Amino acid sequence: MNDDALRDILRSVDASDISSTQPLKEGRDDIVVTCASGSRHLVRLEGLHDSLLRQKWGYEQMRRAGLPCPVVEAHVEPCQEFPAGCLVLEWLEAVPASAALREHGDGPVTHEMCRELGALLRSLHDVTAYREVPAYIFDDRGGHGGLYDCLEQFVGHSVRDGLVDARFLDDARSLVDRYASRVPDPYPYKLHFTDMHFSNALVASVADPRAMGLIDIEEITVGWQMWDFTSWESWGLRFGNSWAREHILAGYGEVDMELYGVALLLRLAHPSTFVGTTREEITRAVESGDIGDFRLGNLYDL
């Protein structure tokens, strides 16, 4: 990619010359562009245009809800230079996990903090109510589109096979509607981006800064990982405290546990990969980049 192509992309954002470009990180095509004016921008490239559209929609939804996330400054449709198109994002400096942890102090993980984290899951889920998802969010791979799509994946086949009554799926859809209508105001959590990709953030409760967790922002905004219940559950059983899940679910909201069971609830209420809450786990996961091995089950007392 040459500077002329980048200049054309950035013309509507910053008319000054480009002073430097560099890859975002090894193994990624995203480019950090610094302009002569001093402004910096992230040109995000993906293999599929649909992936860019999902991210663009997700960022816009989060900003509408008052969440601190990058502004989408420009969206380039697929062209010869960029076969899948690209996004130009506002540059936000990443905050090292260790710095964010120092700012918020230290303290033990308590039942109340788990309820706070459950409330965070709920509020993020509310922000991205899938009834507003544009048609292009859905793709041919299935399971990526939103809650209703995931319901079809998990429950629809059982209805078609005669394993459960069709009313079960209708009740599950009603559950989604019932818990996708509230957005907290003001937003009760503070987010620190912990990498330059803007996808990972350390979250702390404003009411109790010791209640924190590491979340994957993009997976929340577009519903990724909601079908990954088996892997999530195995981590919870192997490494989680038995009381943690109970209080996280309590913080998420009282639902019809007897009717749907914990399994279905978690499939509906798990719109992100949630990784440990101890200072050591969060710092190690962020700084090593090995996010995927840490899930919601990693909840320990400090």
N, C-alpha and C positions, 0 to 999 in steps of 0.2 A: 504494500500500500504506500502511495507517495503522498507528499505533503499537499499537492494540489487537490487530491481527492478529499483529504481531511479539511482543507481550507473551504472547499465547496460545502461540506457538511456544516462547518462552524460559522459560515458567513452570516446566518441569521441570528447567531448567538453572540459572536464577538467578531467584529470586522477587522481587528488588528492582525498582524502577521503571527504565524506560529513560531515560537522560540525554541520549543523542544517537544519531543515525543518519546514515550517509553512504554514498554509493555506493563500492564497492571501487575502481573506476577507470572512466574515461569509456568508454562503449560496452558496459558490462556491467551486468547487473541485480543482481549480488551486493551485499549490504548489510553494512557493518560496524556492529555495534551495541555501544554502550558503556552498561553498566548503572550504576545509582547506587552499587552496591557496588564499582565500579572494574573489574569484569571486562569483557572484550571478547570478542565472538563474531563469526564470519562466517556469515551466512545465505546459503547458496549456492542459486541458482535456475538451473534449466536448462529448455530447451524440451521435453525428453523425460524422463519418469520413468526410463526404462531407463538413461539417461546418469547420473542420480544413483545408481542402484543399482550401476552399474559402478564409479563413484568410491568409493562407500561400501565395497564389497567390496575394492577395491584398497587403500584406507587400512587396513582391518582386517588384510589379509594382511601389509602392510608392518610394522605395529605388532607383529604376532605374531612377526615375524622380528627385532624389535629395532631397526627403522629409525626415525629421528626424523621423524615426520610428524604432522599434526594429528589429534587425537582427534575422532571423530564423536560429538558430544554428543547429538544428536537427529535423528531421521528422520521427516519429516512426509509422510504419504501424500497423493496428489492430493486436492484439495478445491476449494471454490468460490474461495477467496482465492488458492490456489496450484494451478492446474490440473495442473501436472506435479510437485507436491510440492516439497520442499526439504530441504536438510541444514543442520544447525547444527554448525559446526566450531569447535574450540578455536582461539583466535587465537594465532598465532605471529608474532613480529616478523620481517619480512624482513631479510636481511643484504645490504647492497650488495656487489656483486661486488668492487669495489675494496677494501673492508674485508677481505673474506675472502682476497683475494689478498695483501694486506699481512700478514695473520696468518701465512700459510704461506710467506712469503718468495718467492724467485725462483730460477729455474734453467732450464737447457735441457731441451727434450723429448728423451728418450733412448729407445733400444730397450726398455730395462727398464720405463720409464714406460708405453710403449704396451702392453707385456704386462700391466702393472698395470691399465690401463684395460680391456683385454680381460677380465681376471679380474673386474672390476667388472660388466661386462655379463653375464658368466656367473652371478655371484652374485645379481644382481637377477633374472635369468631363473629361477634356482633358487627364489628366494623366492616367486615367483608361479607355481608349478607348476600348469599349467592343468588337470591332472586333478582339481583340487578346485573348479573353477569352477562356481558354481550355474547352474541352467538359465536364469535370467533374464539372464545375461550375454549370451546369444546373441540377436541380433535379426534382423530380416528384411532387413537391408542386406547381410549377408554380409561375411566378412573381418575382423570386429571381435571375434569371440568368443574366439579363443585359437589356440594352435598347430595343433591338429587341424583347426580350421575353415580356417585359412590353408593348411594342406597340401592340403585339398580344392580350394581356389582355384587353387593353383599346379600341383599334380600330378594331382589327380583328373580334371580335364577331359582331360588327356593320356592317362590310362589309358582313359577312356571312348571317346576318339577313336582308340584303338589305336596311339597314338604311342609309348608306353612300356609295358613289362610291368607287370601289376598288382603284382608283387612289389616293384617300385620304391617304390610308395606304402607298402606294409607295412614295408619297410626304413626309410623315412623316419620312419614312426610309431615304430619301435623306437629310432631315433636320438633322438627327442624324449624318450621314456621314459628312455633311458640318461642323458641330461644334464639331467633335471629332478628329481633326487632328493637333492641336497646343498644345505644351507644353511650358510654359514660361521658359526662360533661361536668367539670373538666376532666381530661384524661388523667387517671390517678397513678401513672407510672412514668419513670424517666428512662429513656433509652440511650445507651452508648454504643455506637457502632465499633465493633472490635476488629474489623478487617476492611481493607480498601475495596472489597467487592460489594460492600453495603448489604450483604445478605445475612450476616451474623450480628446480633446485638445483645449486649448485656443489659438486662432489665432490672430495675430496682423500684420497689414500691415507694411512692412519695411519703405515705403514712409511716412505713417502717422500712428504712433503707436496707436493713439486713435481709429482707425478703427479696431474693433476686434469683434469676436463672438466666441461662443462655438460650436464645431462641433463634430459629432460622426464619427470617422475615419473609423471604420469597415463598417458602413452603406454606406459611400462614396465608399469604395473600391469594394464592391460587389453588389451595387445597391439596397440595402434594403430600404424600406420606399418610393420608388418612386410611389407606387400605393396608398399611404395614402394621396391622395390629398384632400379628403373631410374633414378629421380631420384638416389638415394643413390650409385649406381655412377658416374653421370656427374659428380657433384661430386668423387668420389674420383679419377677419372681426370684431371680438369681441374686440381684444386688440391692433391691429396694427394701426399705423398712415397711413393715406391714401397715403401719398407721399412716404412712405418707399418702398412699393412693386414696385412702378413705377421706382424708382431709382436703386433698386436691379436688376430688369429686364434689365434696361438700361446698368448696369455694366456687366451683363451676356453676352450681345451682341444683336445687332439689328437682329431680326428675322422677319419672315413673320407673324406679328401679325394679320393682317387682314384675312389671309387665315386660320390659325390654331386656332386663339383665345387664350386668356390668359390661359384657362383651360388646353388645350393640351400642350401648351408651358411649363407650370409649371410641368406637369406630366413628360415631357422629361427632364426638366432642374433642377429637384429637387432630386439629388442623396444623400441627407443626411437629418437628422433631425437637423435643425438649431435652436439654442436656444438663446434668448434675447441678447441684446448688452449693457444693462446698467450694471454698476458695481454691483449694488445690486442684480440684477437678476442672473448674472453669478455666483457671489460668493455664493448666496443662493442655486442655483441649484447644483453646484459642491459639496459644503460642506455637503449638505443634502443628496446627491445622488439621488435626485428626478428630474432626467434629463427629463423624458418623458413628463412632463407637460409644458415644455417650448419649444416653436417652433418659427419658423421664424417670425410669426406675432408679437411677443413681442418686438417691437421696440419703445422705448420711448425717449423723450428728457430727459437728466439728470437734 
